[in-house]
Amino acid sequence: MVFKRFLHIILLTYSLNILLSCQSKDEFLWQEGDILFQDGDCGDFCDAIRAVTSGYDGRDFSHNGFLLLENNKWYILEAISKGVSKTPLDSFLTRHLDTDGKPKVMVGRLKPEYQHLIPTALQEAKKLLGKPYDSEFDLLNDSYYCSELIHLSLQHANKGEPVFETPPMTFKDPDSKEFFPIWETYYAKLGKAIPEGMPGLNPGGMSQDAAIEMVYDFQK
C-alpha cells in the first residue's frame, strides 16, 4: 500500500511537470523574423559589452540572432566566430542556461510597421551564410557581427533606410573613461585602431530600440 501510494505520487508529479512544460511552450508562438537576445558567457569581452550598454529591463545581452522557418523547422541566422551560420533553434536556446536550466534568452519582435520587411530581410541574411565574422566591428566591410547581420539585412529590405539606430560605439569604461584593457589588447593584435565613436550596434542597445518590442522571456 505504501509503495502504491509512493508510486502514485511520483506519477502525479511527473504528469504535472509534463503538463506545465507543455503549457509554458504553448504560451508563446514563434514568428519568423523574431530576434532572439542571448546573455552569453564570453568572459571579459561580454563584461565590457554589458558595461557600456544595458539591455531591455536591465538585462544583459551579448549576442542575438534572426529566426527563420525552413522546411517546417526553426533555425537562427546568426554571426558567430566561425562566420554567418544557420543554427537549429534548440541548439541556440540550450547554448547558455541559467542555474534553473532555463535559456538565457529574450525574444524581440519587430513592430507591425516593419513586419513586411521580414521575408526579404531573411533572404538577404541567408545570402550571407558563410561570410566571415566581423572581428573589427566595421559596418562597411564584407564581414558581419551578430547585430550587424540583422541590421544590414533589414536595411537592405527597407530600400537602404535603416530600421535600427546605429549610435557611436564606445569601448571605454564608463567609470574611468579609459579604454577597457581587453579592447586595447584585442585591437593591438588586429593591428587596428579602436573604432571609438564609429557607428555600430550591440545586442543590448538593439533590445531597447523603438523598432521592436520584447515579447517573451525564457527565464520567467
MARNUKOL-402425 format. One record per residue (C-alpha): residue in one letter; z, x, y. Coordinates in steps of 0.2 Angstrom, whole numbers, plus 2048, in hexadecimal, padded with zeros to 3 digits. Each point is the difference from the previous one (the first is absolute). Layout:
aZXY;...
***
This chain:
m800800800;v80580E80C;f7F08097FC;k7F57F0802;r8087FD811;f7FD813805;l7EE7FE7FB;h7FE7F080A;i80780980F;i7F480E7FE;l7F17F57FE;l8057F580F;t80280F80B;y7EF8077FA;s7F77F0803;l8087FF811;n7FA811805;i7EE7FC7FA;l8017F080A;l806809810;s7F380D7FE;c7F27F47FF;q8067F780F;s80180F80A;k7EE8057FC;d7FA7EE803;e808800811;f7F380B807;l7ED7FF7FE;w7F680F803;q7F180080C;e7F280C801;g80280B80F;d8138007FF;i807810806;l80E8077F6;f80D80B809;q80980C7F5;d81080B803;g7FB80F7F6;d80B80F7FC;c7F7810807;g80E80A806;d800808812;f7EF7F9803;c8057EE7FE;d81080380A;a7F680780E;i7F47F0800;r80F7F47FF;a80980980F;v7F27FD80C;t7FB7EE7FB;s80B7F37F9;g7F77F27F6;y8027ED800;d8127FA801;g806812800;r7F88047EF;d7FA8117FC;f7EE8027FA;s7F68107FC;h7F07F97F8;n7F57F07FF;g7F17FA7F7;f7F37F2800;l8007F27F2;l7F07FD7F7;l7FC7F37F2;e7F38077F4;n7FB7F87EF;n80F7F5801;k80C80F802;w80A80680F;y7FE811807;i80680A80F;l7F380A80A;e80A80E807;a7FE812807;i80C80C7F6;s8008137FD;k7F27FF7F4;g7F57F680C;v7FB7EE802;s8057F77F0;k8007F07F8;t8117FD7F8;p8067F17F4;l80C7F680A;d80D8017F3;s7FF813801;f8027FF813;l80F7F57FF;t80980A7F3;r7FD811809;h8107FF80A;l80F7F57FB;d8117FD808;t8108017F6;d7FE7EE7FA;g7EF8047F9;k7F77F780E;p7F0806808;k803808811;v7F27F6807;m7FC7F380D;v7F07F6802;g7F77FD810;r7F27F4803;l7F380080E;k8027F180B;p7F37F27FF;e7F580680D;y7FD8107F6;q7FE7F97EF;h7ED7FF801;l7FF813801;i8088037EF;p7F17FF7F4;t7F680C80B;a80F80B803;l8038017ED;q7EE8057FD;e80180D80D;a8108077F8;k7F88007EF;k7F280B807;l80C80D804;l8078027EE;g8018127FC;k800806812;p80E80E803;y8117FD807;d801803813;s80D80E800;e7FD803812;f8037ED806;d7F080080A;l7F77F0802;l7EF808804;n7FD80A7F0;d7FA7FA7EF;s8107FF7F7;y80E7F3800;y8127FE800;c8087EF7FA;s8017F6811;e7F0808806;l7F77F97F1;i8057EE804;h7FE802812;l7EE807800;s7FA7F47F2;l8067F180B;q7F9808810;h7EF8027F7;a8017EE7FA;n8047FA812;k7F0808807;g809810807;e80E7F7808;p8118067FA;v80C7F37F8;f80F80B800;e80780A80F;t7FE8137FF;p80E80780B;p803813804;m8078087F1;t81080B801;f80680D7F4;k81080380A;d8127FD7FC;p8057F180C;d811808803;s7FC813803;k7EE7FD807;e7FB80E7F5;f7F38007F2;f8077FD7EF;p8008107F6;i7F77F87F2;w7F17FC80B;e800811808;t7FF8087EE;y7F47F37FA;y7F380380F;a802813800;k7FB8007ED;l7F17F5805;g7FC80C80F;k7FF7F180B;a80A7FB810;i80B7F27FE;p7F77F1807;e80E7FA80B;g7FA7F180B;m7F07FD7F7;p7FD7EE7FB;g8057FB7EE;l80A7F47F6;n80E8007F3;p8077F37F4;g80F7FC80A;g7F77FD810;m7F37F67F7;s80D7F47F8;q8057FB812;d7EE7FE807;a7FC7EF808;a7F17FE7F4;i80A7FD7F0;e8107F67FB;m80B8067F2;v8017F37F3;y80A8077F1;d80D80C7FC;f8028067EE;q812806803;k8067EF804;
***
